[in-house]
Amino acid sequence: MRVIVVDRFGGPEVLRVKTVPDPHPGPGQVVVEVKVAGVLSLDTVIRRGEGGDRFAVSPPYVPGAGAAGQVTEIGAGVDPSWCGQWVLADVDGGGYAEQVLAAPDQLIRIPPGAGLREAMALLHDGATALAVFERVRVQRGETVLVQPAGGGLGILLVQLAHAAGARVIGAARGAAKLEAVRGLGADVVIDYSEPGWADRAGPVDVAFDGVGGELGRAAARLVVPGGRYSNYGFAGGAPVPADEVARRGVTAYGLEQLSEYEPGRRARAERVLRLAARGAVRPVVGQTFPLSRAADAHRALENRTATGKTLLVV
Ligand SMILES: NC(=O)c1ccc[n+]([C@@H]2O[C@H](COP(=O)([O-])OP(=O)(O)OC[C@H]3O[C@@H](n4cnc5c(N)ncnc54)[C@H](OP(=O)(O)O)[C@@H]3O)[C@@H](O)[C@H]2O)c1
């Protein structure tokens, strides 16, 4: 089978196609024939060698924490009803491949009628968006800022806040992303690459910040005392320390909130799939690339041309 391998940390060019022997399931394992693999910004961070202790991966490795496809083989001790099922595999690496090995507890059945790509777009982004959103308890009528509003996770937060009856401000860079976000429930869209953007965003009750750095600090400063600031990513700079924000009387949830959500990830992924099935959230697959062009998928994320979810099609 073909996989994408990283032999050394570096730029997108280190993502190379390699042919390796097909995997065979050991006891308690299944083989999933992959149709679609998810790409995360985190994959680019790890590929650059910036994963730190939390994501300590060393080359050679096959990137990718999620894949969607069909179970084609099962190992000893696995419930035979898995055979032939269409599933999401929530794996610890190895997703950029034609086949992945997984244990049944890493699998989520894709509900009948759900698109494989749409389901894949929700596996991580949807589960984390739900967790982050629920922690903050958005109330009807509150003003909520989401940034980056056009990211895979951000675009789901915009929808969740809109559905909760909030007035939603979506901040992102560039007209294409802002248009997409407006169409999904943002009442106001703001380009945060333009001077004075924060003044136009005005005071907010809640800020969801996946950017960090200076943009993150500016978002945190917009939150009124008594409001909530939630930092779930650092796409554009260092995470904003929660204690710094809390000094202004704002309840701050720092990046460490993410590890608390790990145990409930599977249940949340299943729940967000059900929400999508009844149209309560709409996964947005902005761009797909053939597996062999994984490097271009990483480039799209790193040069900020990607909107919504980025997928590899096998
Ligand atoms: N997706 C998940 O499941 C998940 C889970 C936990 C944490 N996170 C983190 O949360 C952050 C946002 O995630 P996401 O899924 O909404 O977005 P994403 O699809 O990973 O895309 C990253 C976004 O970050 C923005 N950005 C701002 N400054 C950037 C920079 N210097 N370089 C690259 N991108 C930059 C870009 O939007 P603009 O061009 O509009 O600025 C881009 O759309 C990321 O840091 C991600 O690692 C994501």
The ligand as an SDF file (V2000), in Angstrom:
LIG
                    3D

 48 52  0  0  0  0  0  0  0  0999 V2000
   -9.2820   21.2260   14.4530 N   0  0  0  0  0  0  0  0  0  0  0  0
   -9.1580   20.6750   15.6540 C   0  0  0  0  0  0  0  0  0  0  0  0
   -9.7010   19.6000   15.9390 O   0  0  0  0  0  0  0  0  0  0  0  0
   -8.3580   21.3920   16.7030 C   0  0  0  0  0  0  0  0  0  0  0  0
   -8.3150   20.8710   18.0020 C   0  0  0  0  0  0  0  0  0  0  0  0
   -7.5860   21.5610   18.9770 C   0  0  0  0  0  0  0  0  0  0  0  0
   -6.8900   22.7050   18.6380 C   0  0  0  0  0  0  0  0  0  0  0  0
   -6.9300   23.1540   17.3570 N   0  0  0  0  0  0  0  0  0  0  0  0
   -6.1360   24.3350   17.0150 C   0  0  0  0  0  0  0  0  0  0  0  0
   -6.9960   25.4700   16.8720 O   0  0  0  0  0  0  0  0  0  0  0  0
   -6.4630   26.3600   15.8850 C   0  0  0  0  0  0  0  0  0  0  0  0
   -7.5370   26.6550   14.8590 C   0  0  0  0  0  0  0  0  0  0  0  0
   -8.0190   25.4310   14.3680 O   0  0  0  0  0  0  0  0  0  0  0  0
   -9.0410   25.3860   13.1630 P   0  0  0  0  0  0  0  0  0  0  0  0
   -9.3010   23.9350   12.9140 O   0  0  0  0  0  0  0  0  0  0  0  0
  -10.1760   26.2990   13.3870 O   0  0  0  0  0  0  0  0  0  0  0  0
   -8.2010   26.0360   11.9670 O   0  0  0  0  0  0  0  0  0  0  0  0
   -7.3340   25.2850   10.8460 P   0  0  0  0  0  0  0  0  0  0  0  0
   -8.2510   24.6900    9.8570 O   0  0  0  0  0  0  0  0  0  0  0  0
   -6.3430   24.4540   11.5380 O   0  0  0  0  0  0  0  0  0  0  0  0
   -6.6170   26.5060   10.1320 O   0  0  0  0  0  0  0  0  0  0  0  0
   -5.7720   27.3680   10.8510 C   0  0  0  0  0  0  0  0  0  0  0  0
   -6.3240   28.7780   10.7670 C   0  0  0  0  0  0  0  0  0  0  0  0
   -5.5160   29.5990   11.5640 O   0  0  0  0  0  0  0  0  0  0  0  0
   -5.5070   30.9110   11.0300 C   0  0  0  0  0  0  0  0  0  0  0  0
   -4.1890   31.5090   11.2260 N   0  0  0  0  0  0  0  0  0  0  0  0
   -3.9580   32.6490   11.8880 C   0  0  0  0  0  0  0  0  0  0  0  0
   -2.6660   32.9110   11.9060 N   0  0  0  0  0  0  0  0  0  0  0  0
   -2.0540   31.9250   11.2220 C   0  0  0  0  0  0  0  0  0  0  0  0
   -0.7110   31.6610   10.8770 C   0  0  0  0  0  0  0  0  0  0  0  0
    0.2870   32.4720   11.2740 N   0  0  0  0  0  0  0  0  0  0  0  0
   -0.4370   30.5620   10.1520 N   0  0  0  0  0  0  0  0  0  0  0  0
   -1.4100   29.7250    9.7810 C   0  0  0  0  0  0  0  0  0  0  0  0
   -2.7230   29.9270   10.0730 N   0  0  0  0  0  0  0  0  0  0  0  0
   -3.0320   31.0200   10.7940 C   0  0  0  0  0  0  0  0  0  0  0  0
   -5.8560   30.7600    9.5470 C   0  0  0  0  0  0  0  0  0  0  0  0
   -6.9720   31.5880    9.2820 O   0  0  0  0  0  0  0  0  0  0  0  0
   -6.7920   33.0770    8.7410 P   0  0  0  0  0  0  0  0  0  0  0  0
   -5.9630   33.0150    7.5050 O   0  0  0  0  0  0  0  0  0  0  0  0
   -8.1920   33.4900    8.5180 O   0  0  0  0  0  0  0  0  0  0  0  0
   -6.1060   33.8310    9.8330 O   0  0  0  0  0  0  0  0  0  0  0  0
   -6.2930   29.3090    9.3810 C   0  0  0  0  0  0  0  0  0  0  0  0
   -7.5860   29.2220    8.8380 O   0  0  0  0  0  0  0  0  0  0  0  0
   -5.2280   25.6540   15.3040 C   0  0  0  0  0  0  0  0  0  0  0  0
   -4.0810   26.1610   15.9590 O   0  0  0  0  0  0  0  0  0  0  0  0
   -5.4190   24.2080   15.6850 C   0  0  0  0  0  0  0  0  0  0  0  0
   -4.1810   23.5260   15.8200 O   0  0  0  0  0  0  0  0  0  0  0  0
   -7.6730   22.5520   16.3940 C   0  0  0  0  0  0  0  0  0  0  0  0
  1  2  1  0
  2  3  2  0
  2  4  1  0
  4  5  1  0
  4 48  2  0
  5  6  2  0
  6  7  1  0
  7  8  2  0
  8  9  1  0
  8 48  1  0
  9 10  1  0
  9 46  1  0
 10 11  1  0
 11 12  1  0
 11 44  1  0
 12 13  1  0
 13 14  1  0
 14 15  2  0
 14 16  1  0
 14 17  1  0
 17 18  1  0
 18 19  2  0
 18 20  1  0
 18 21  1  0
 21 22  1  0
 22 23  1  0
 23 24  1  0
 23 42  1  0
 24 25  1  0
 25 26  1  0
 25 36  1  0
 26 27  1  0
 26 35  1  0
 27 28  2  0
 28 29  1  0
 29 30  1  0
 29 35  2  0
 30 31  1  0
 30 32  2  0
 32 33  1  0
 33 34  2  0
 34 35  1  0
 36 37  1  0
 36 42  1  0
 37 38  1  0
 38 39  2  0
 38 40  1  0
 38 41  1  0
 42 43  1  0
 44 45  1  0
 44 46  1  0
 46 47  1  0
M  CHG  2   8   1  16  -1
M  END
$$$$
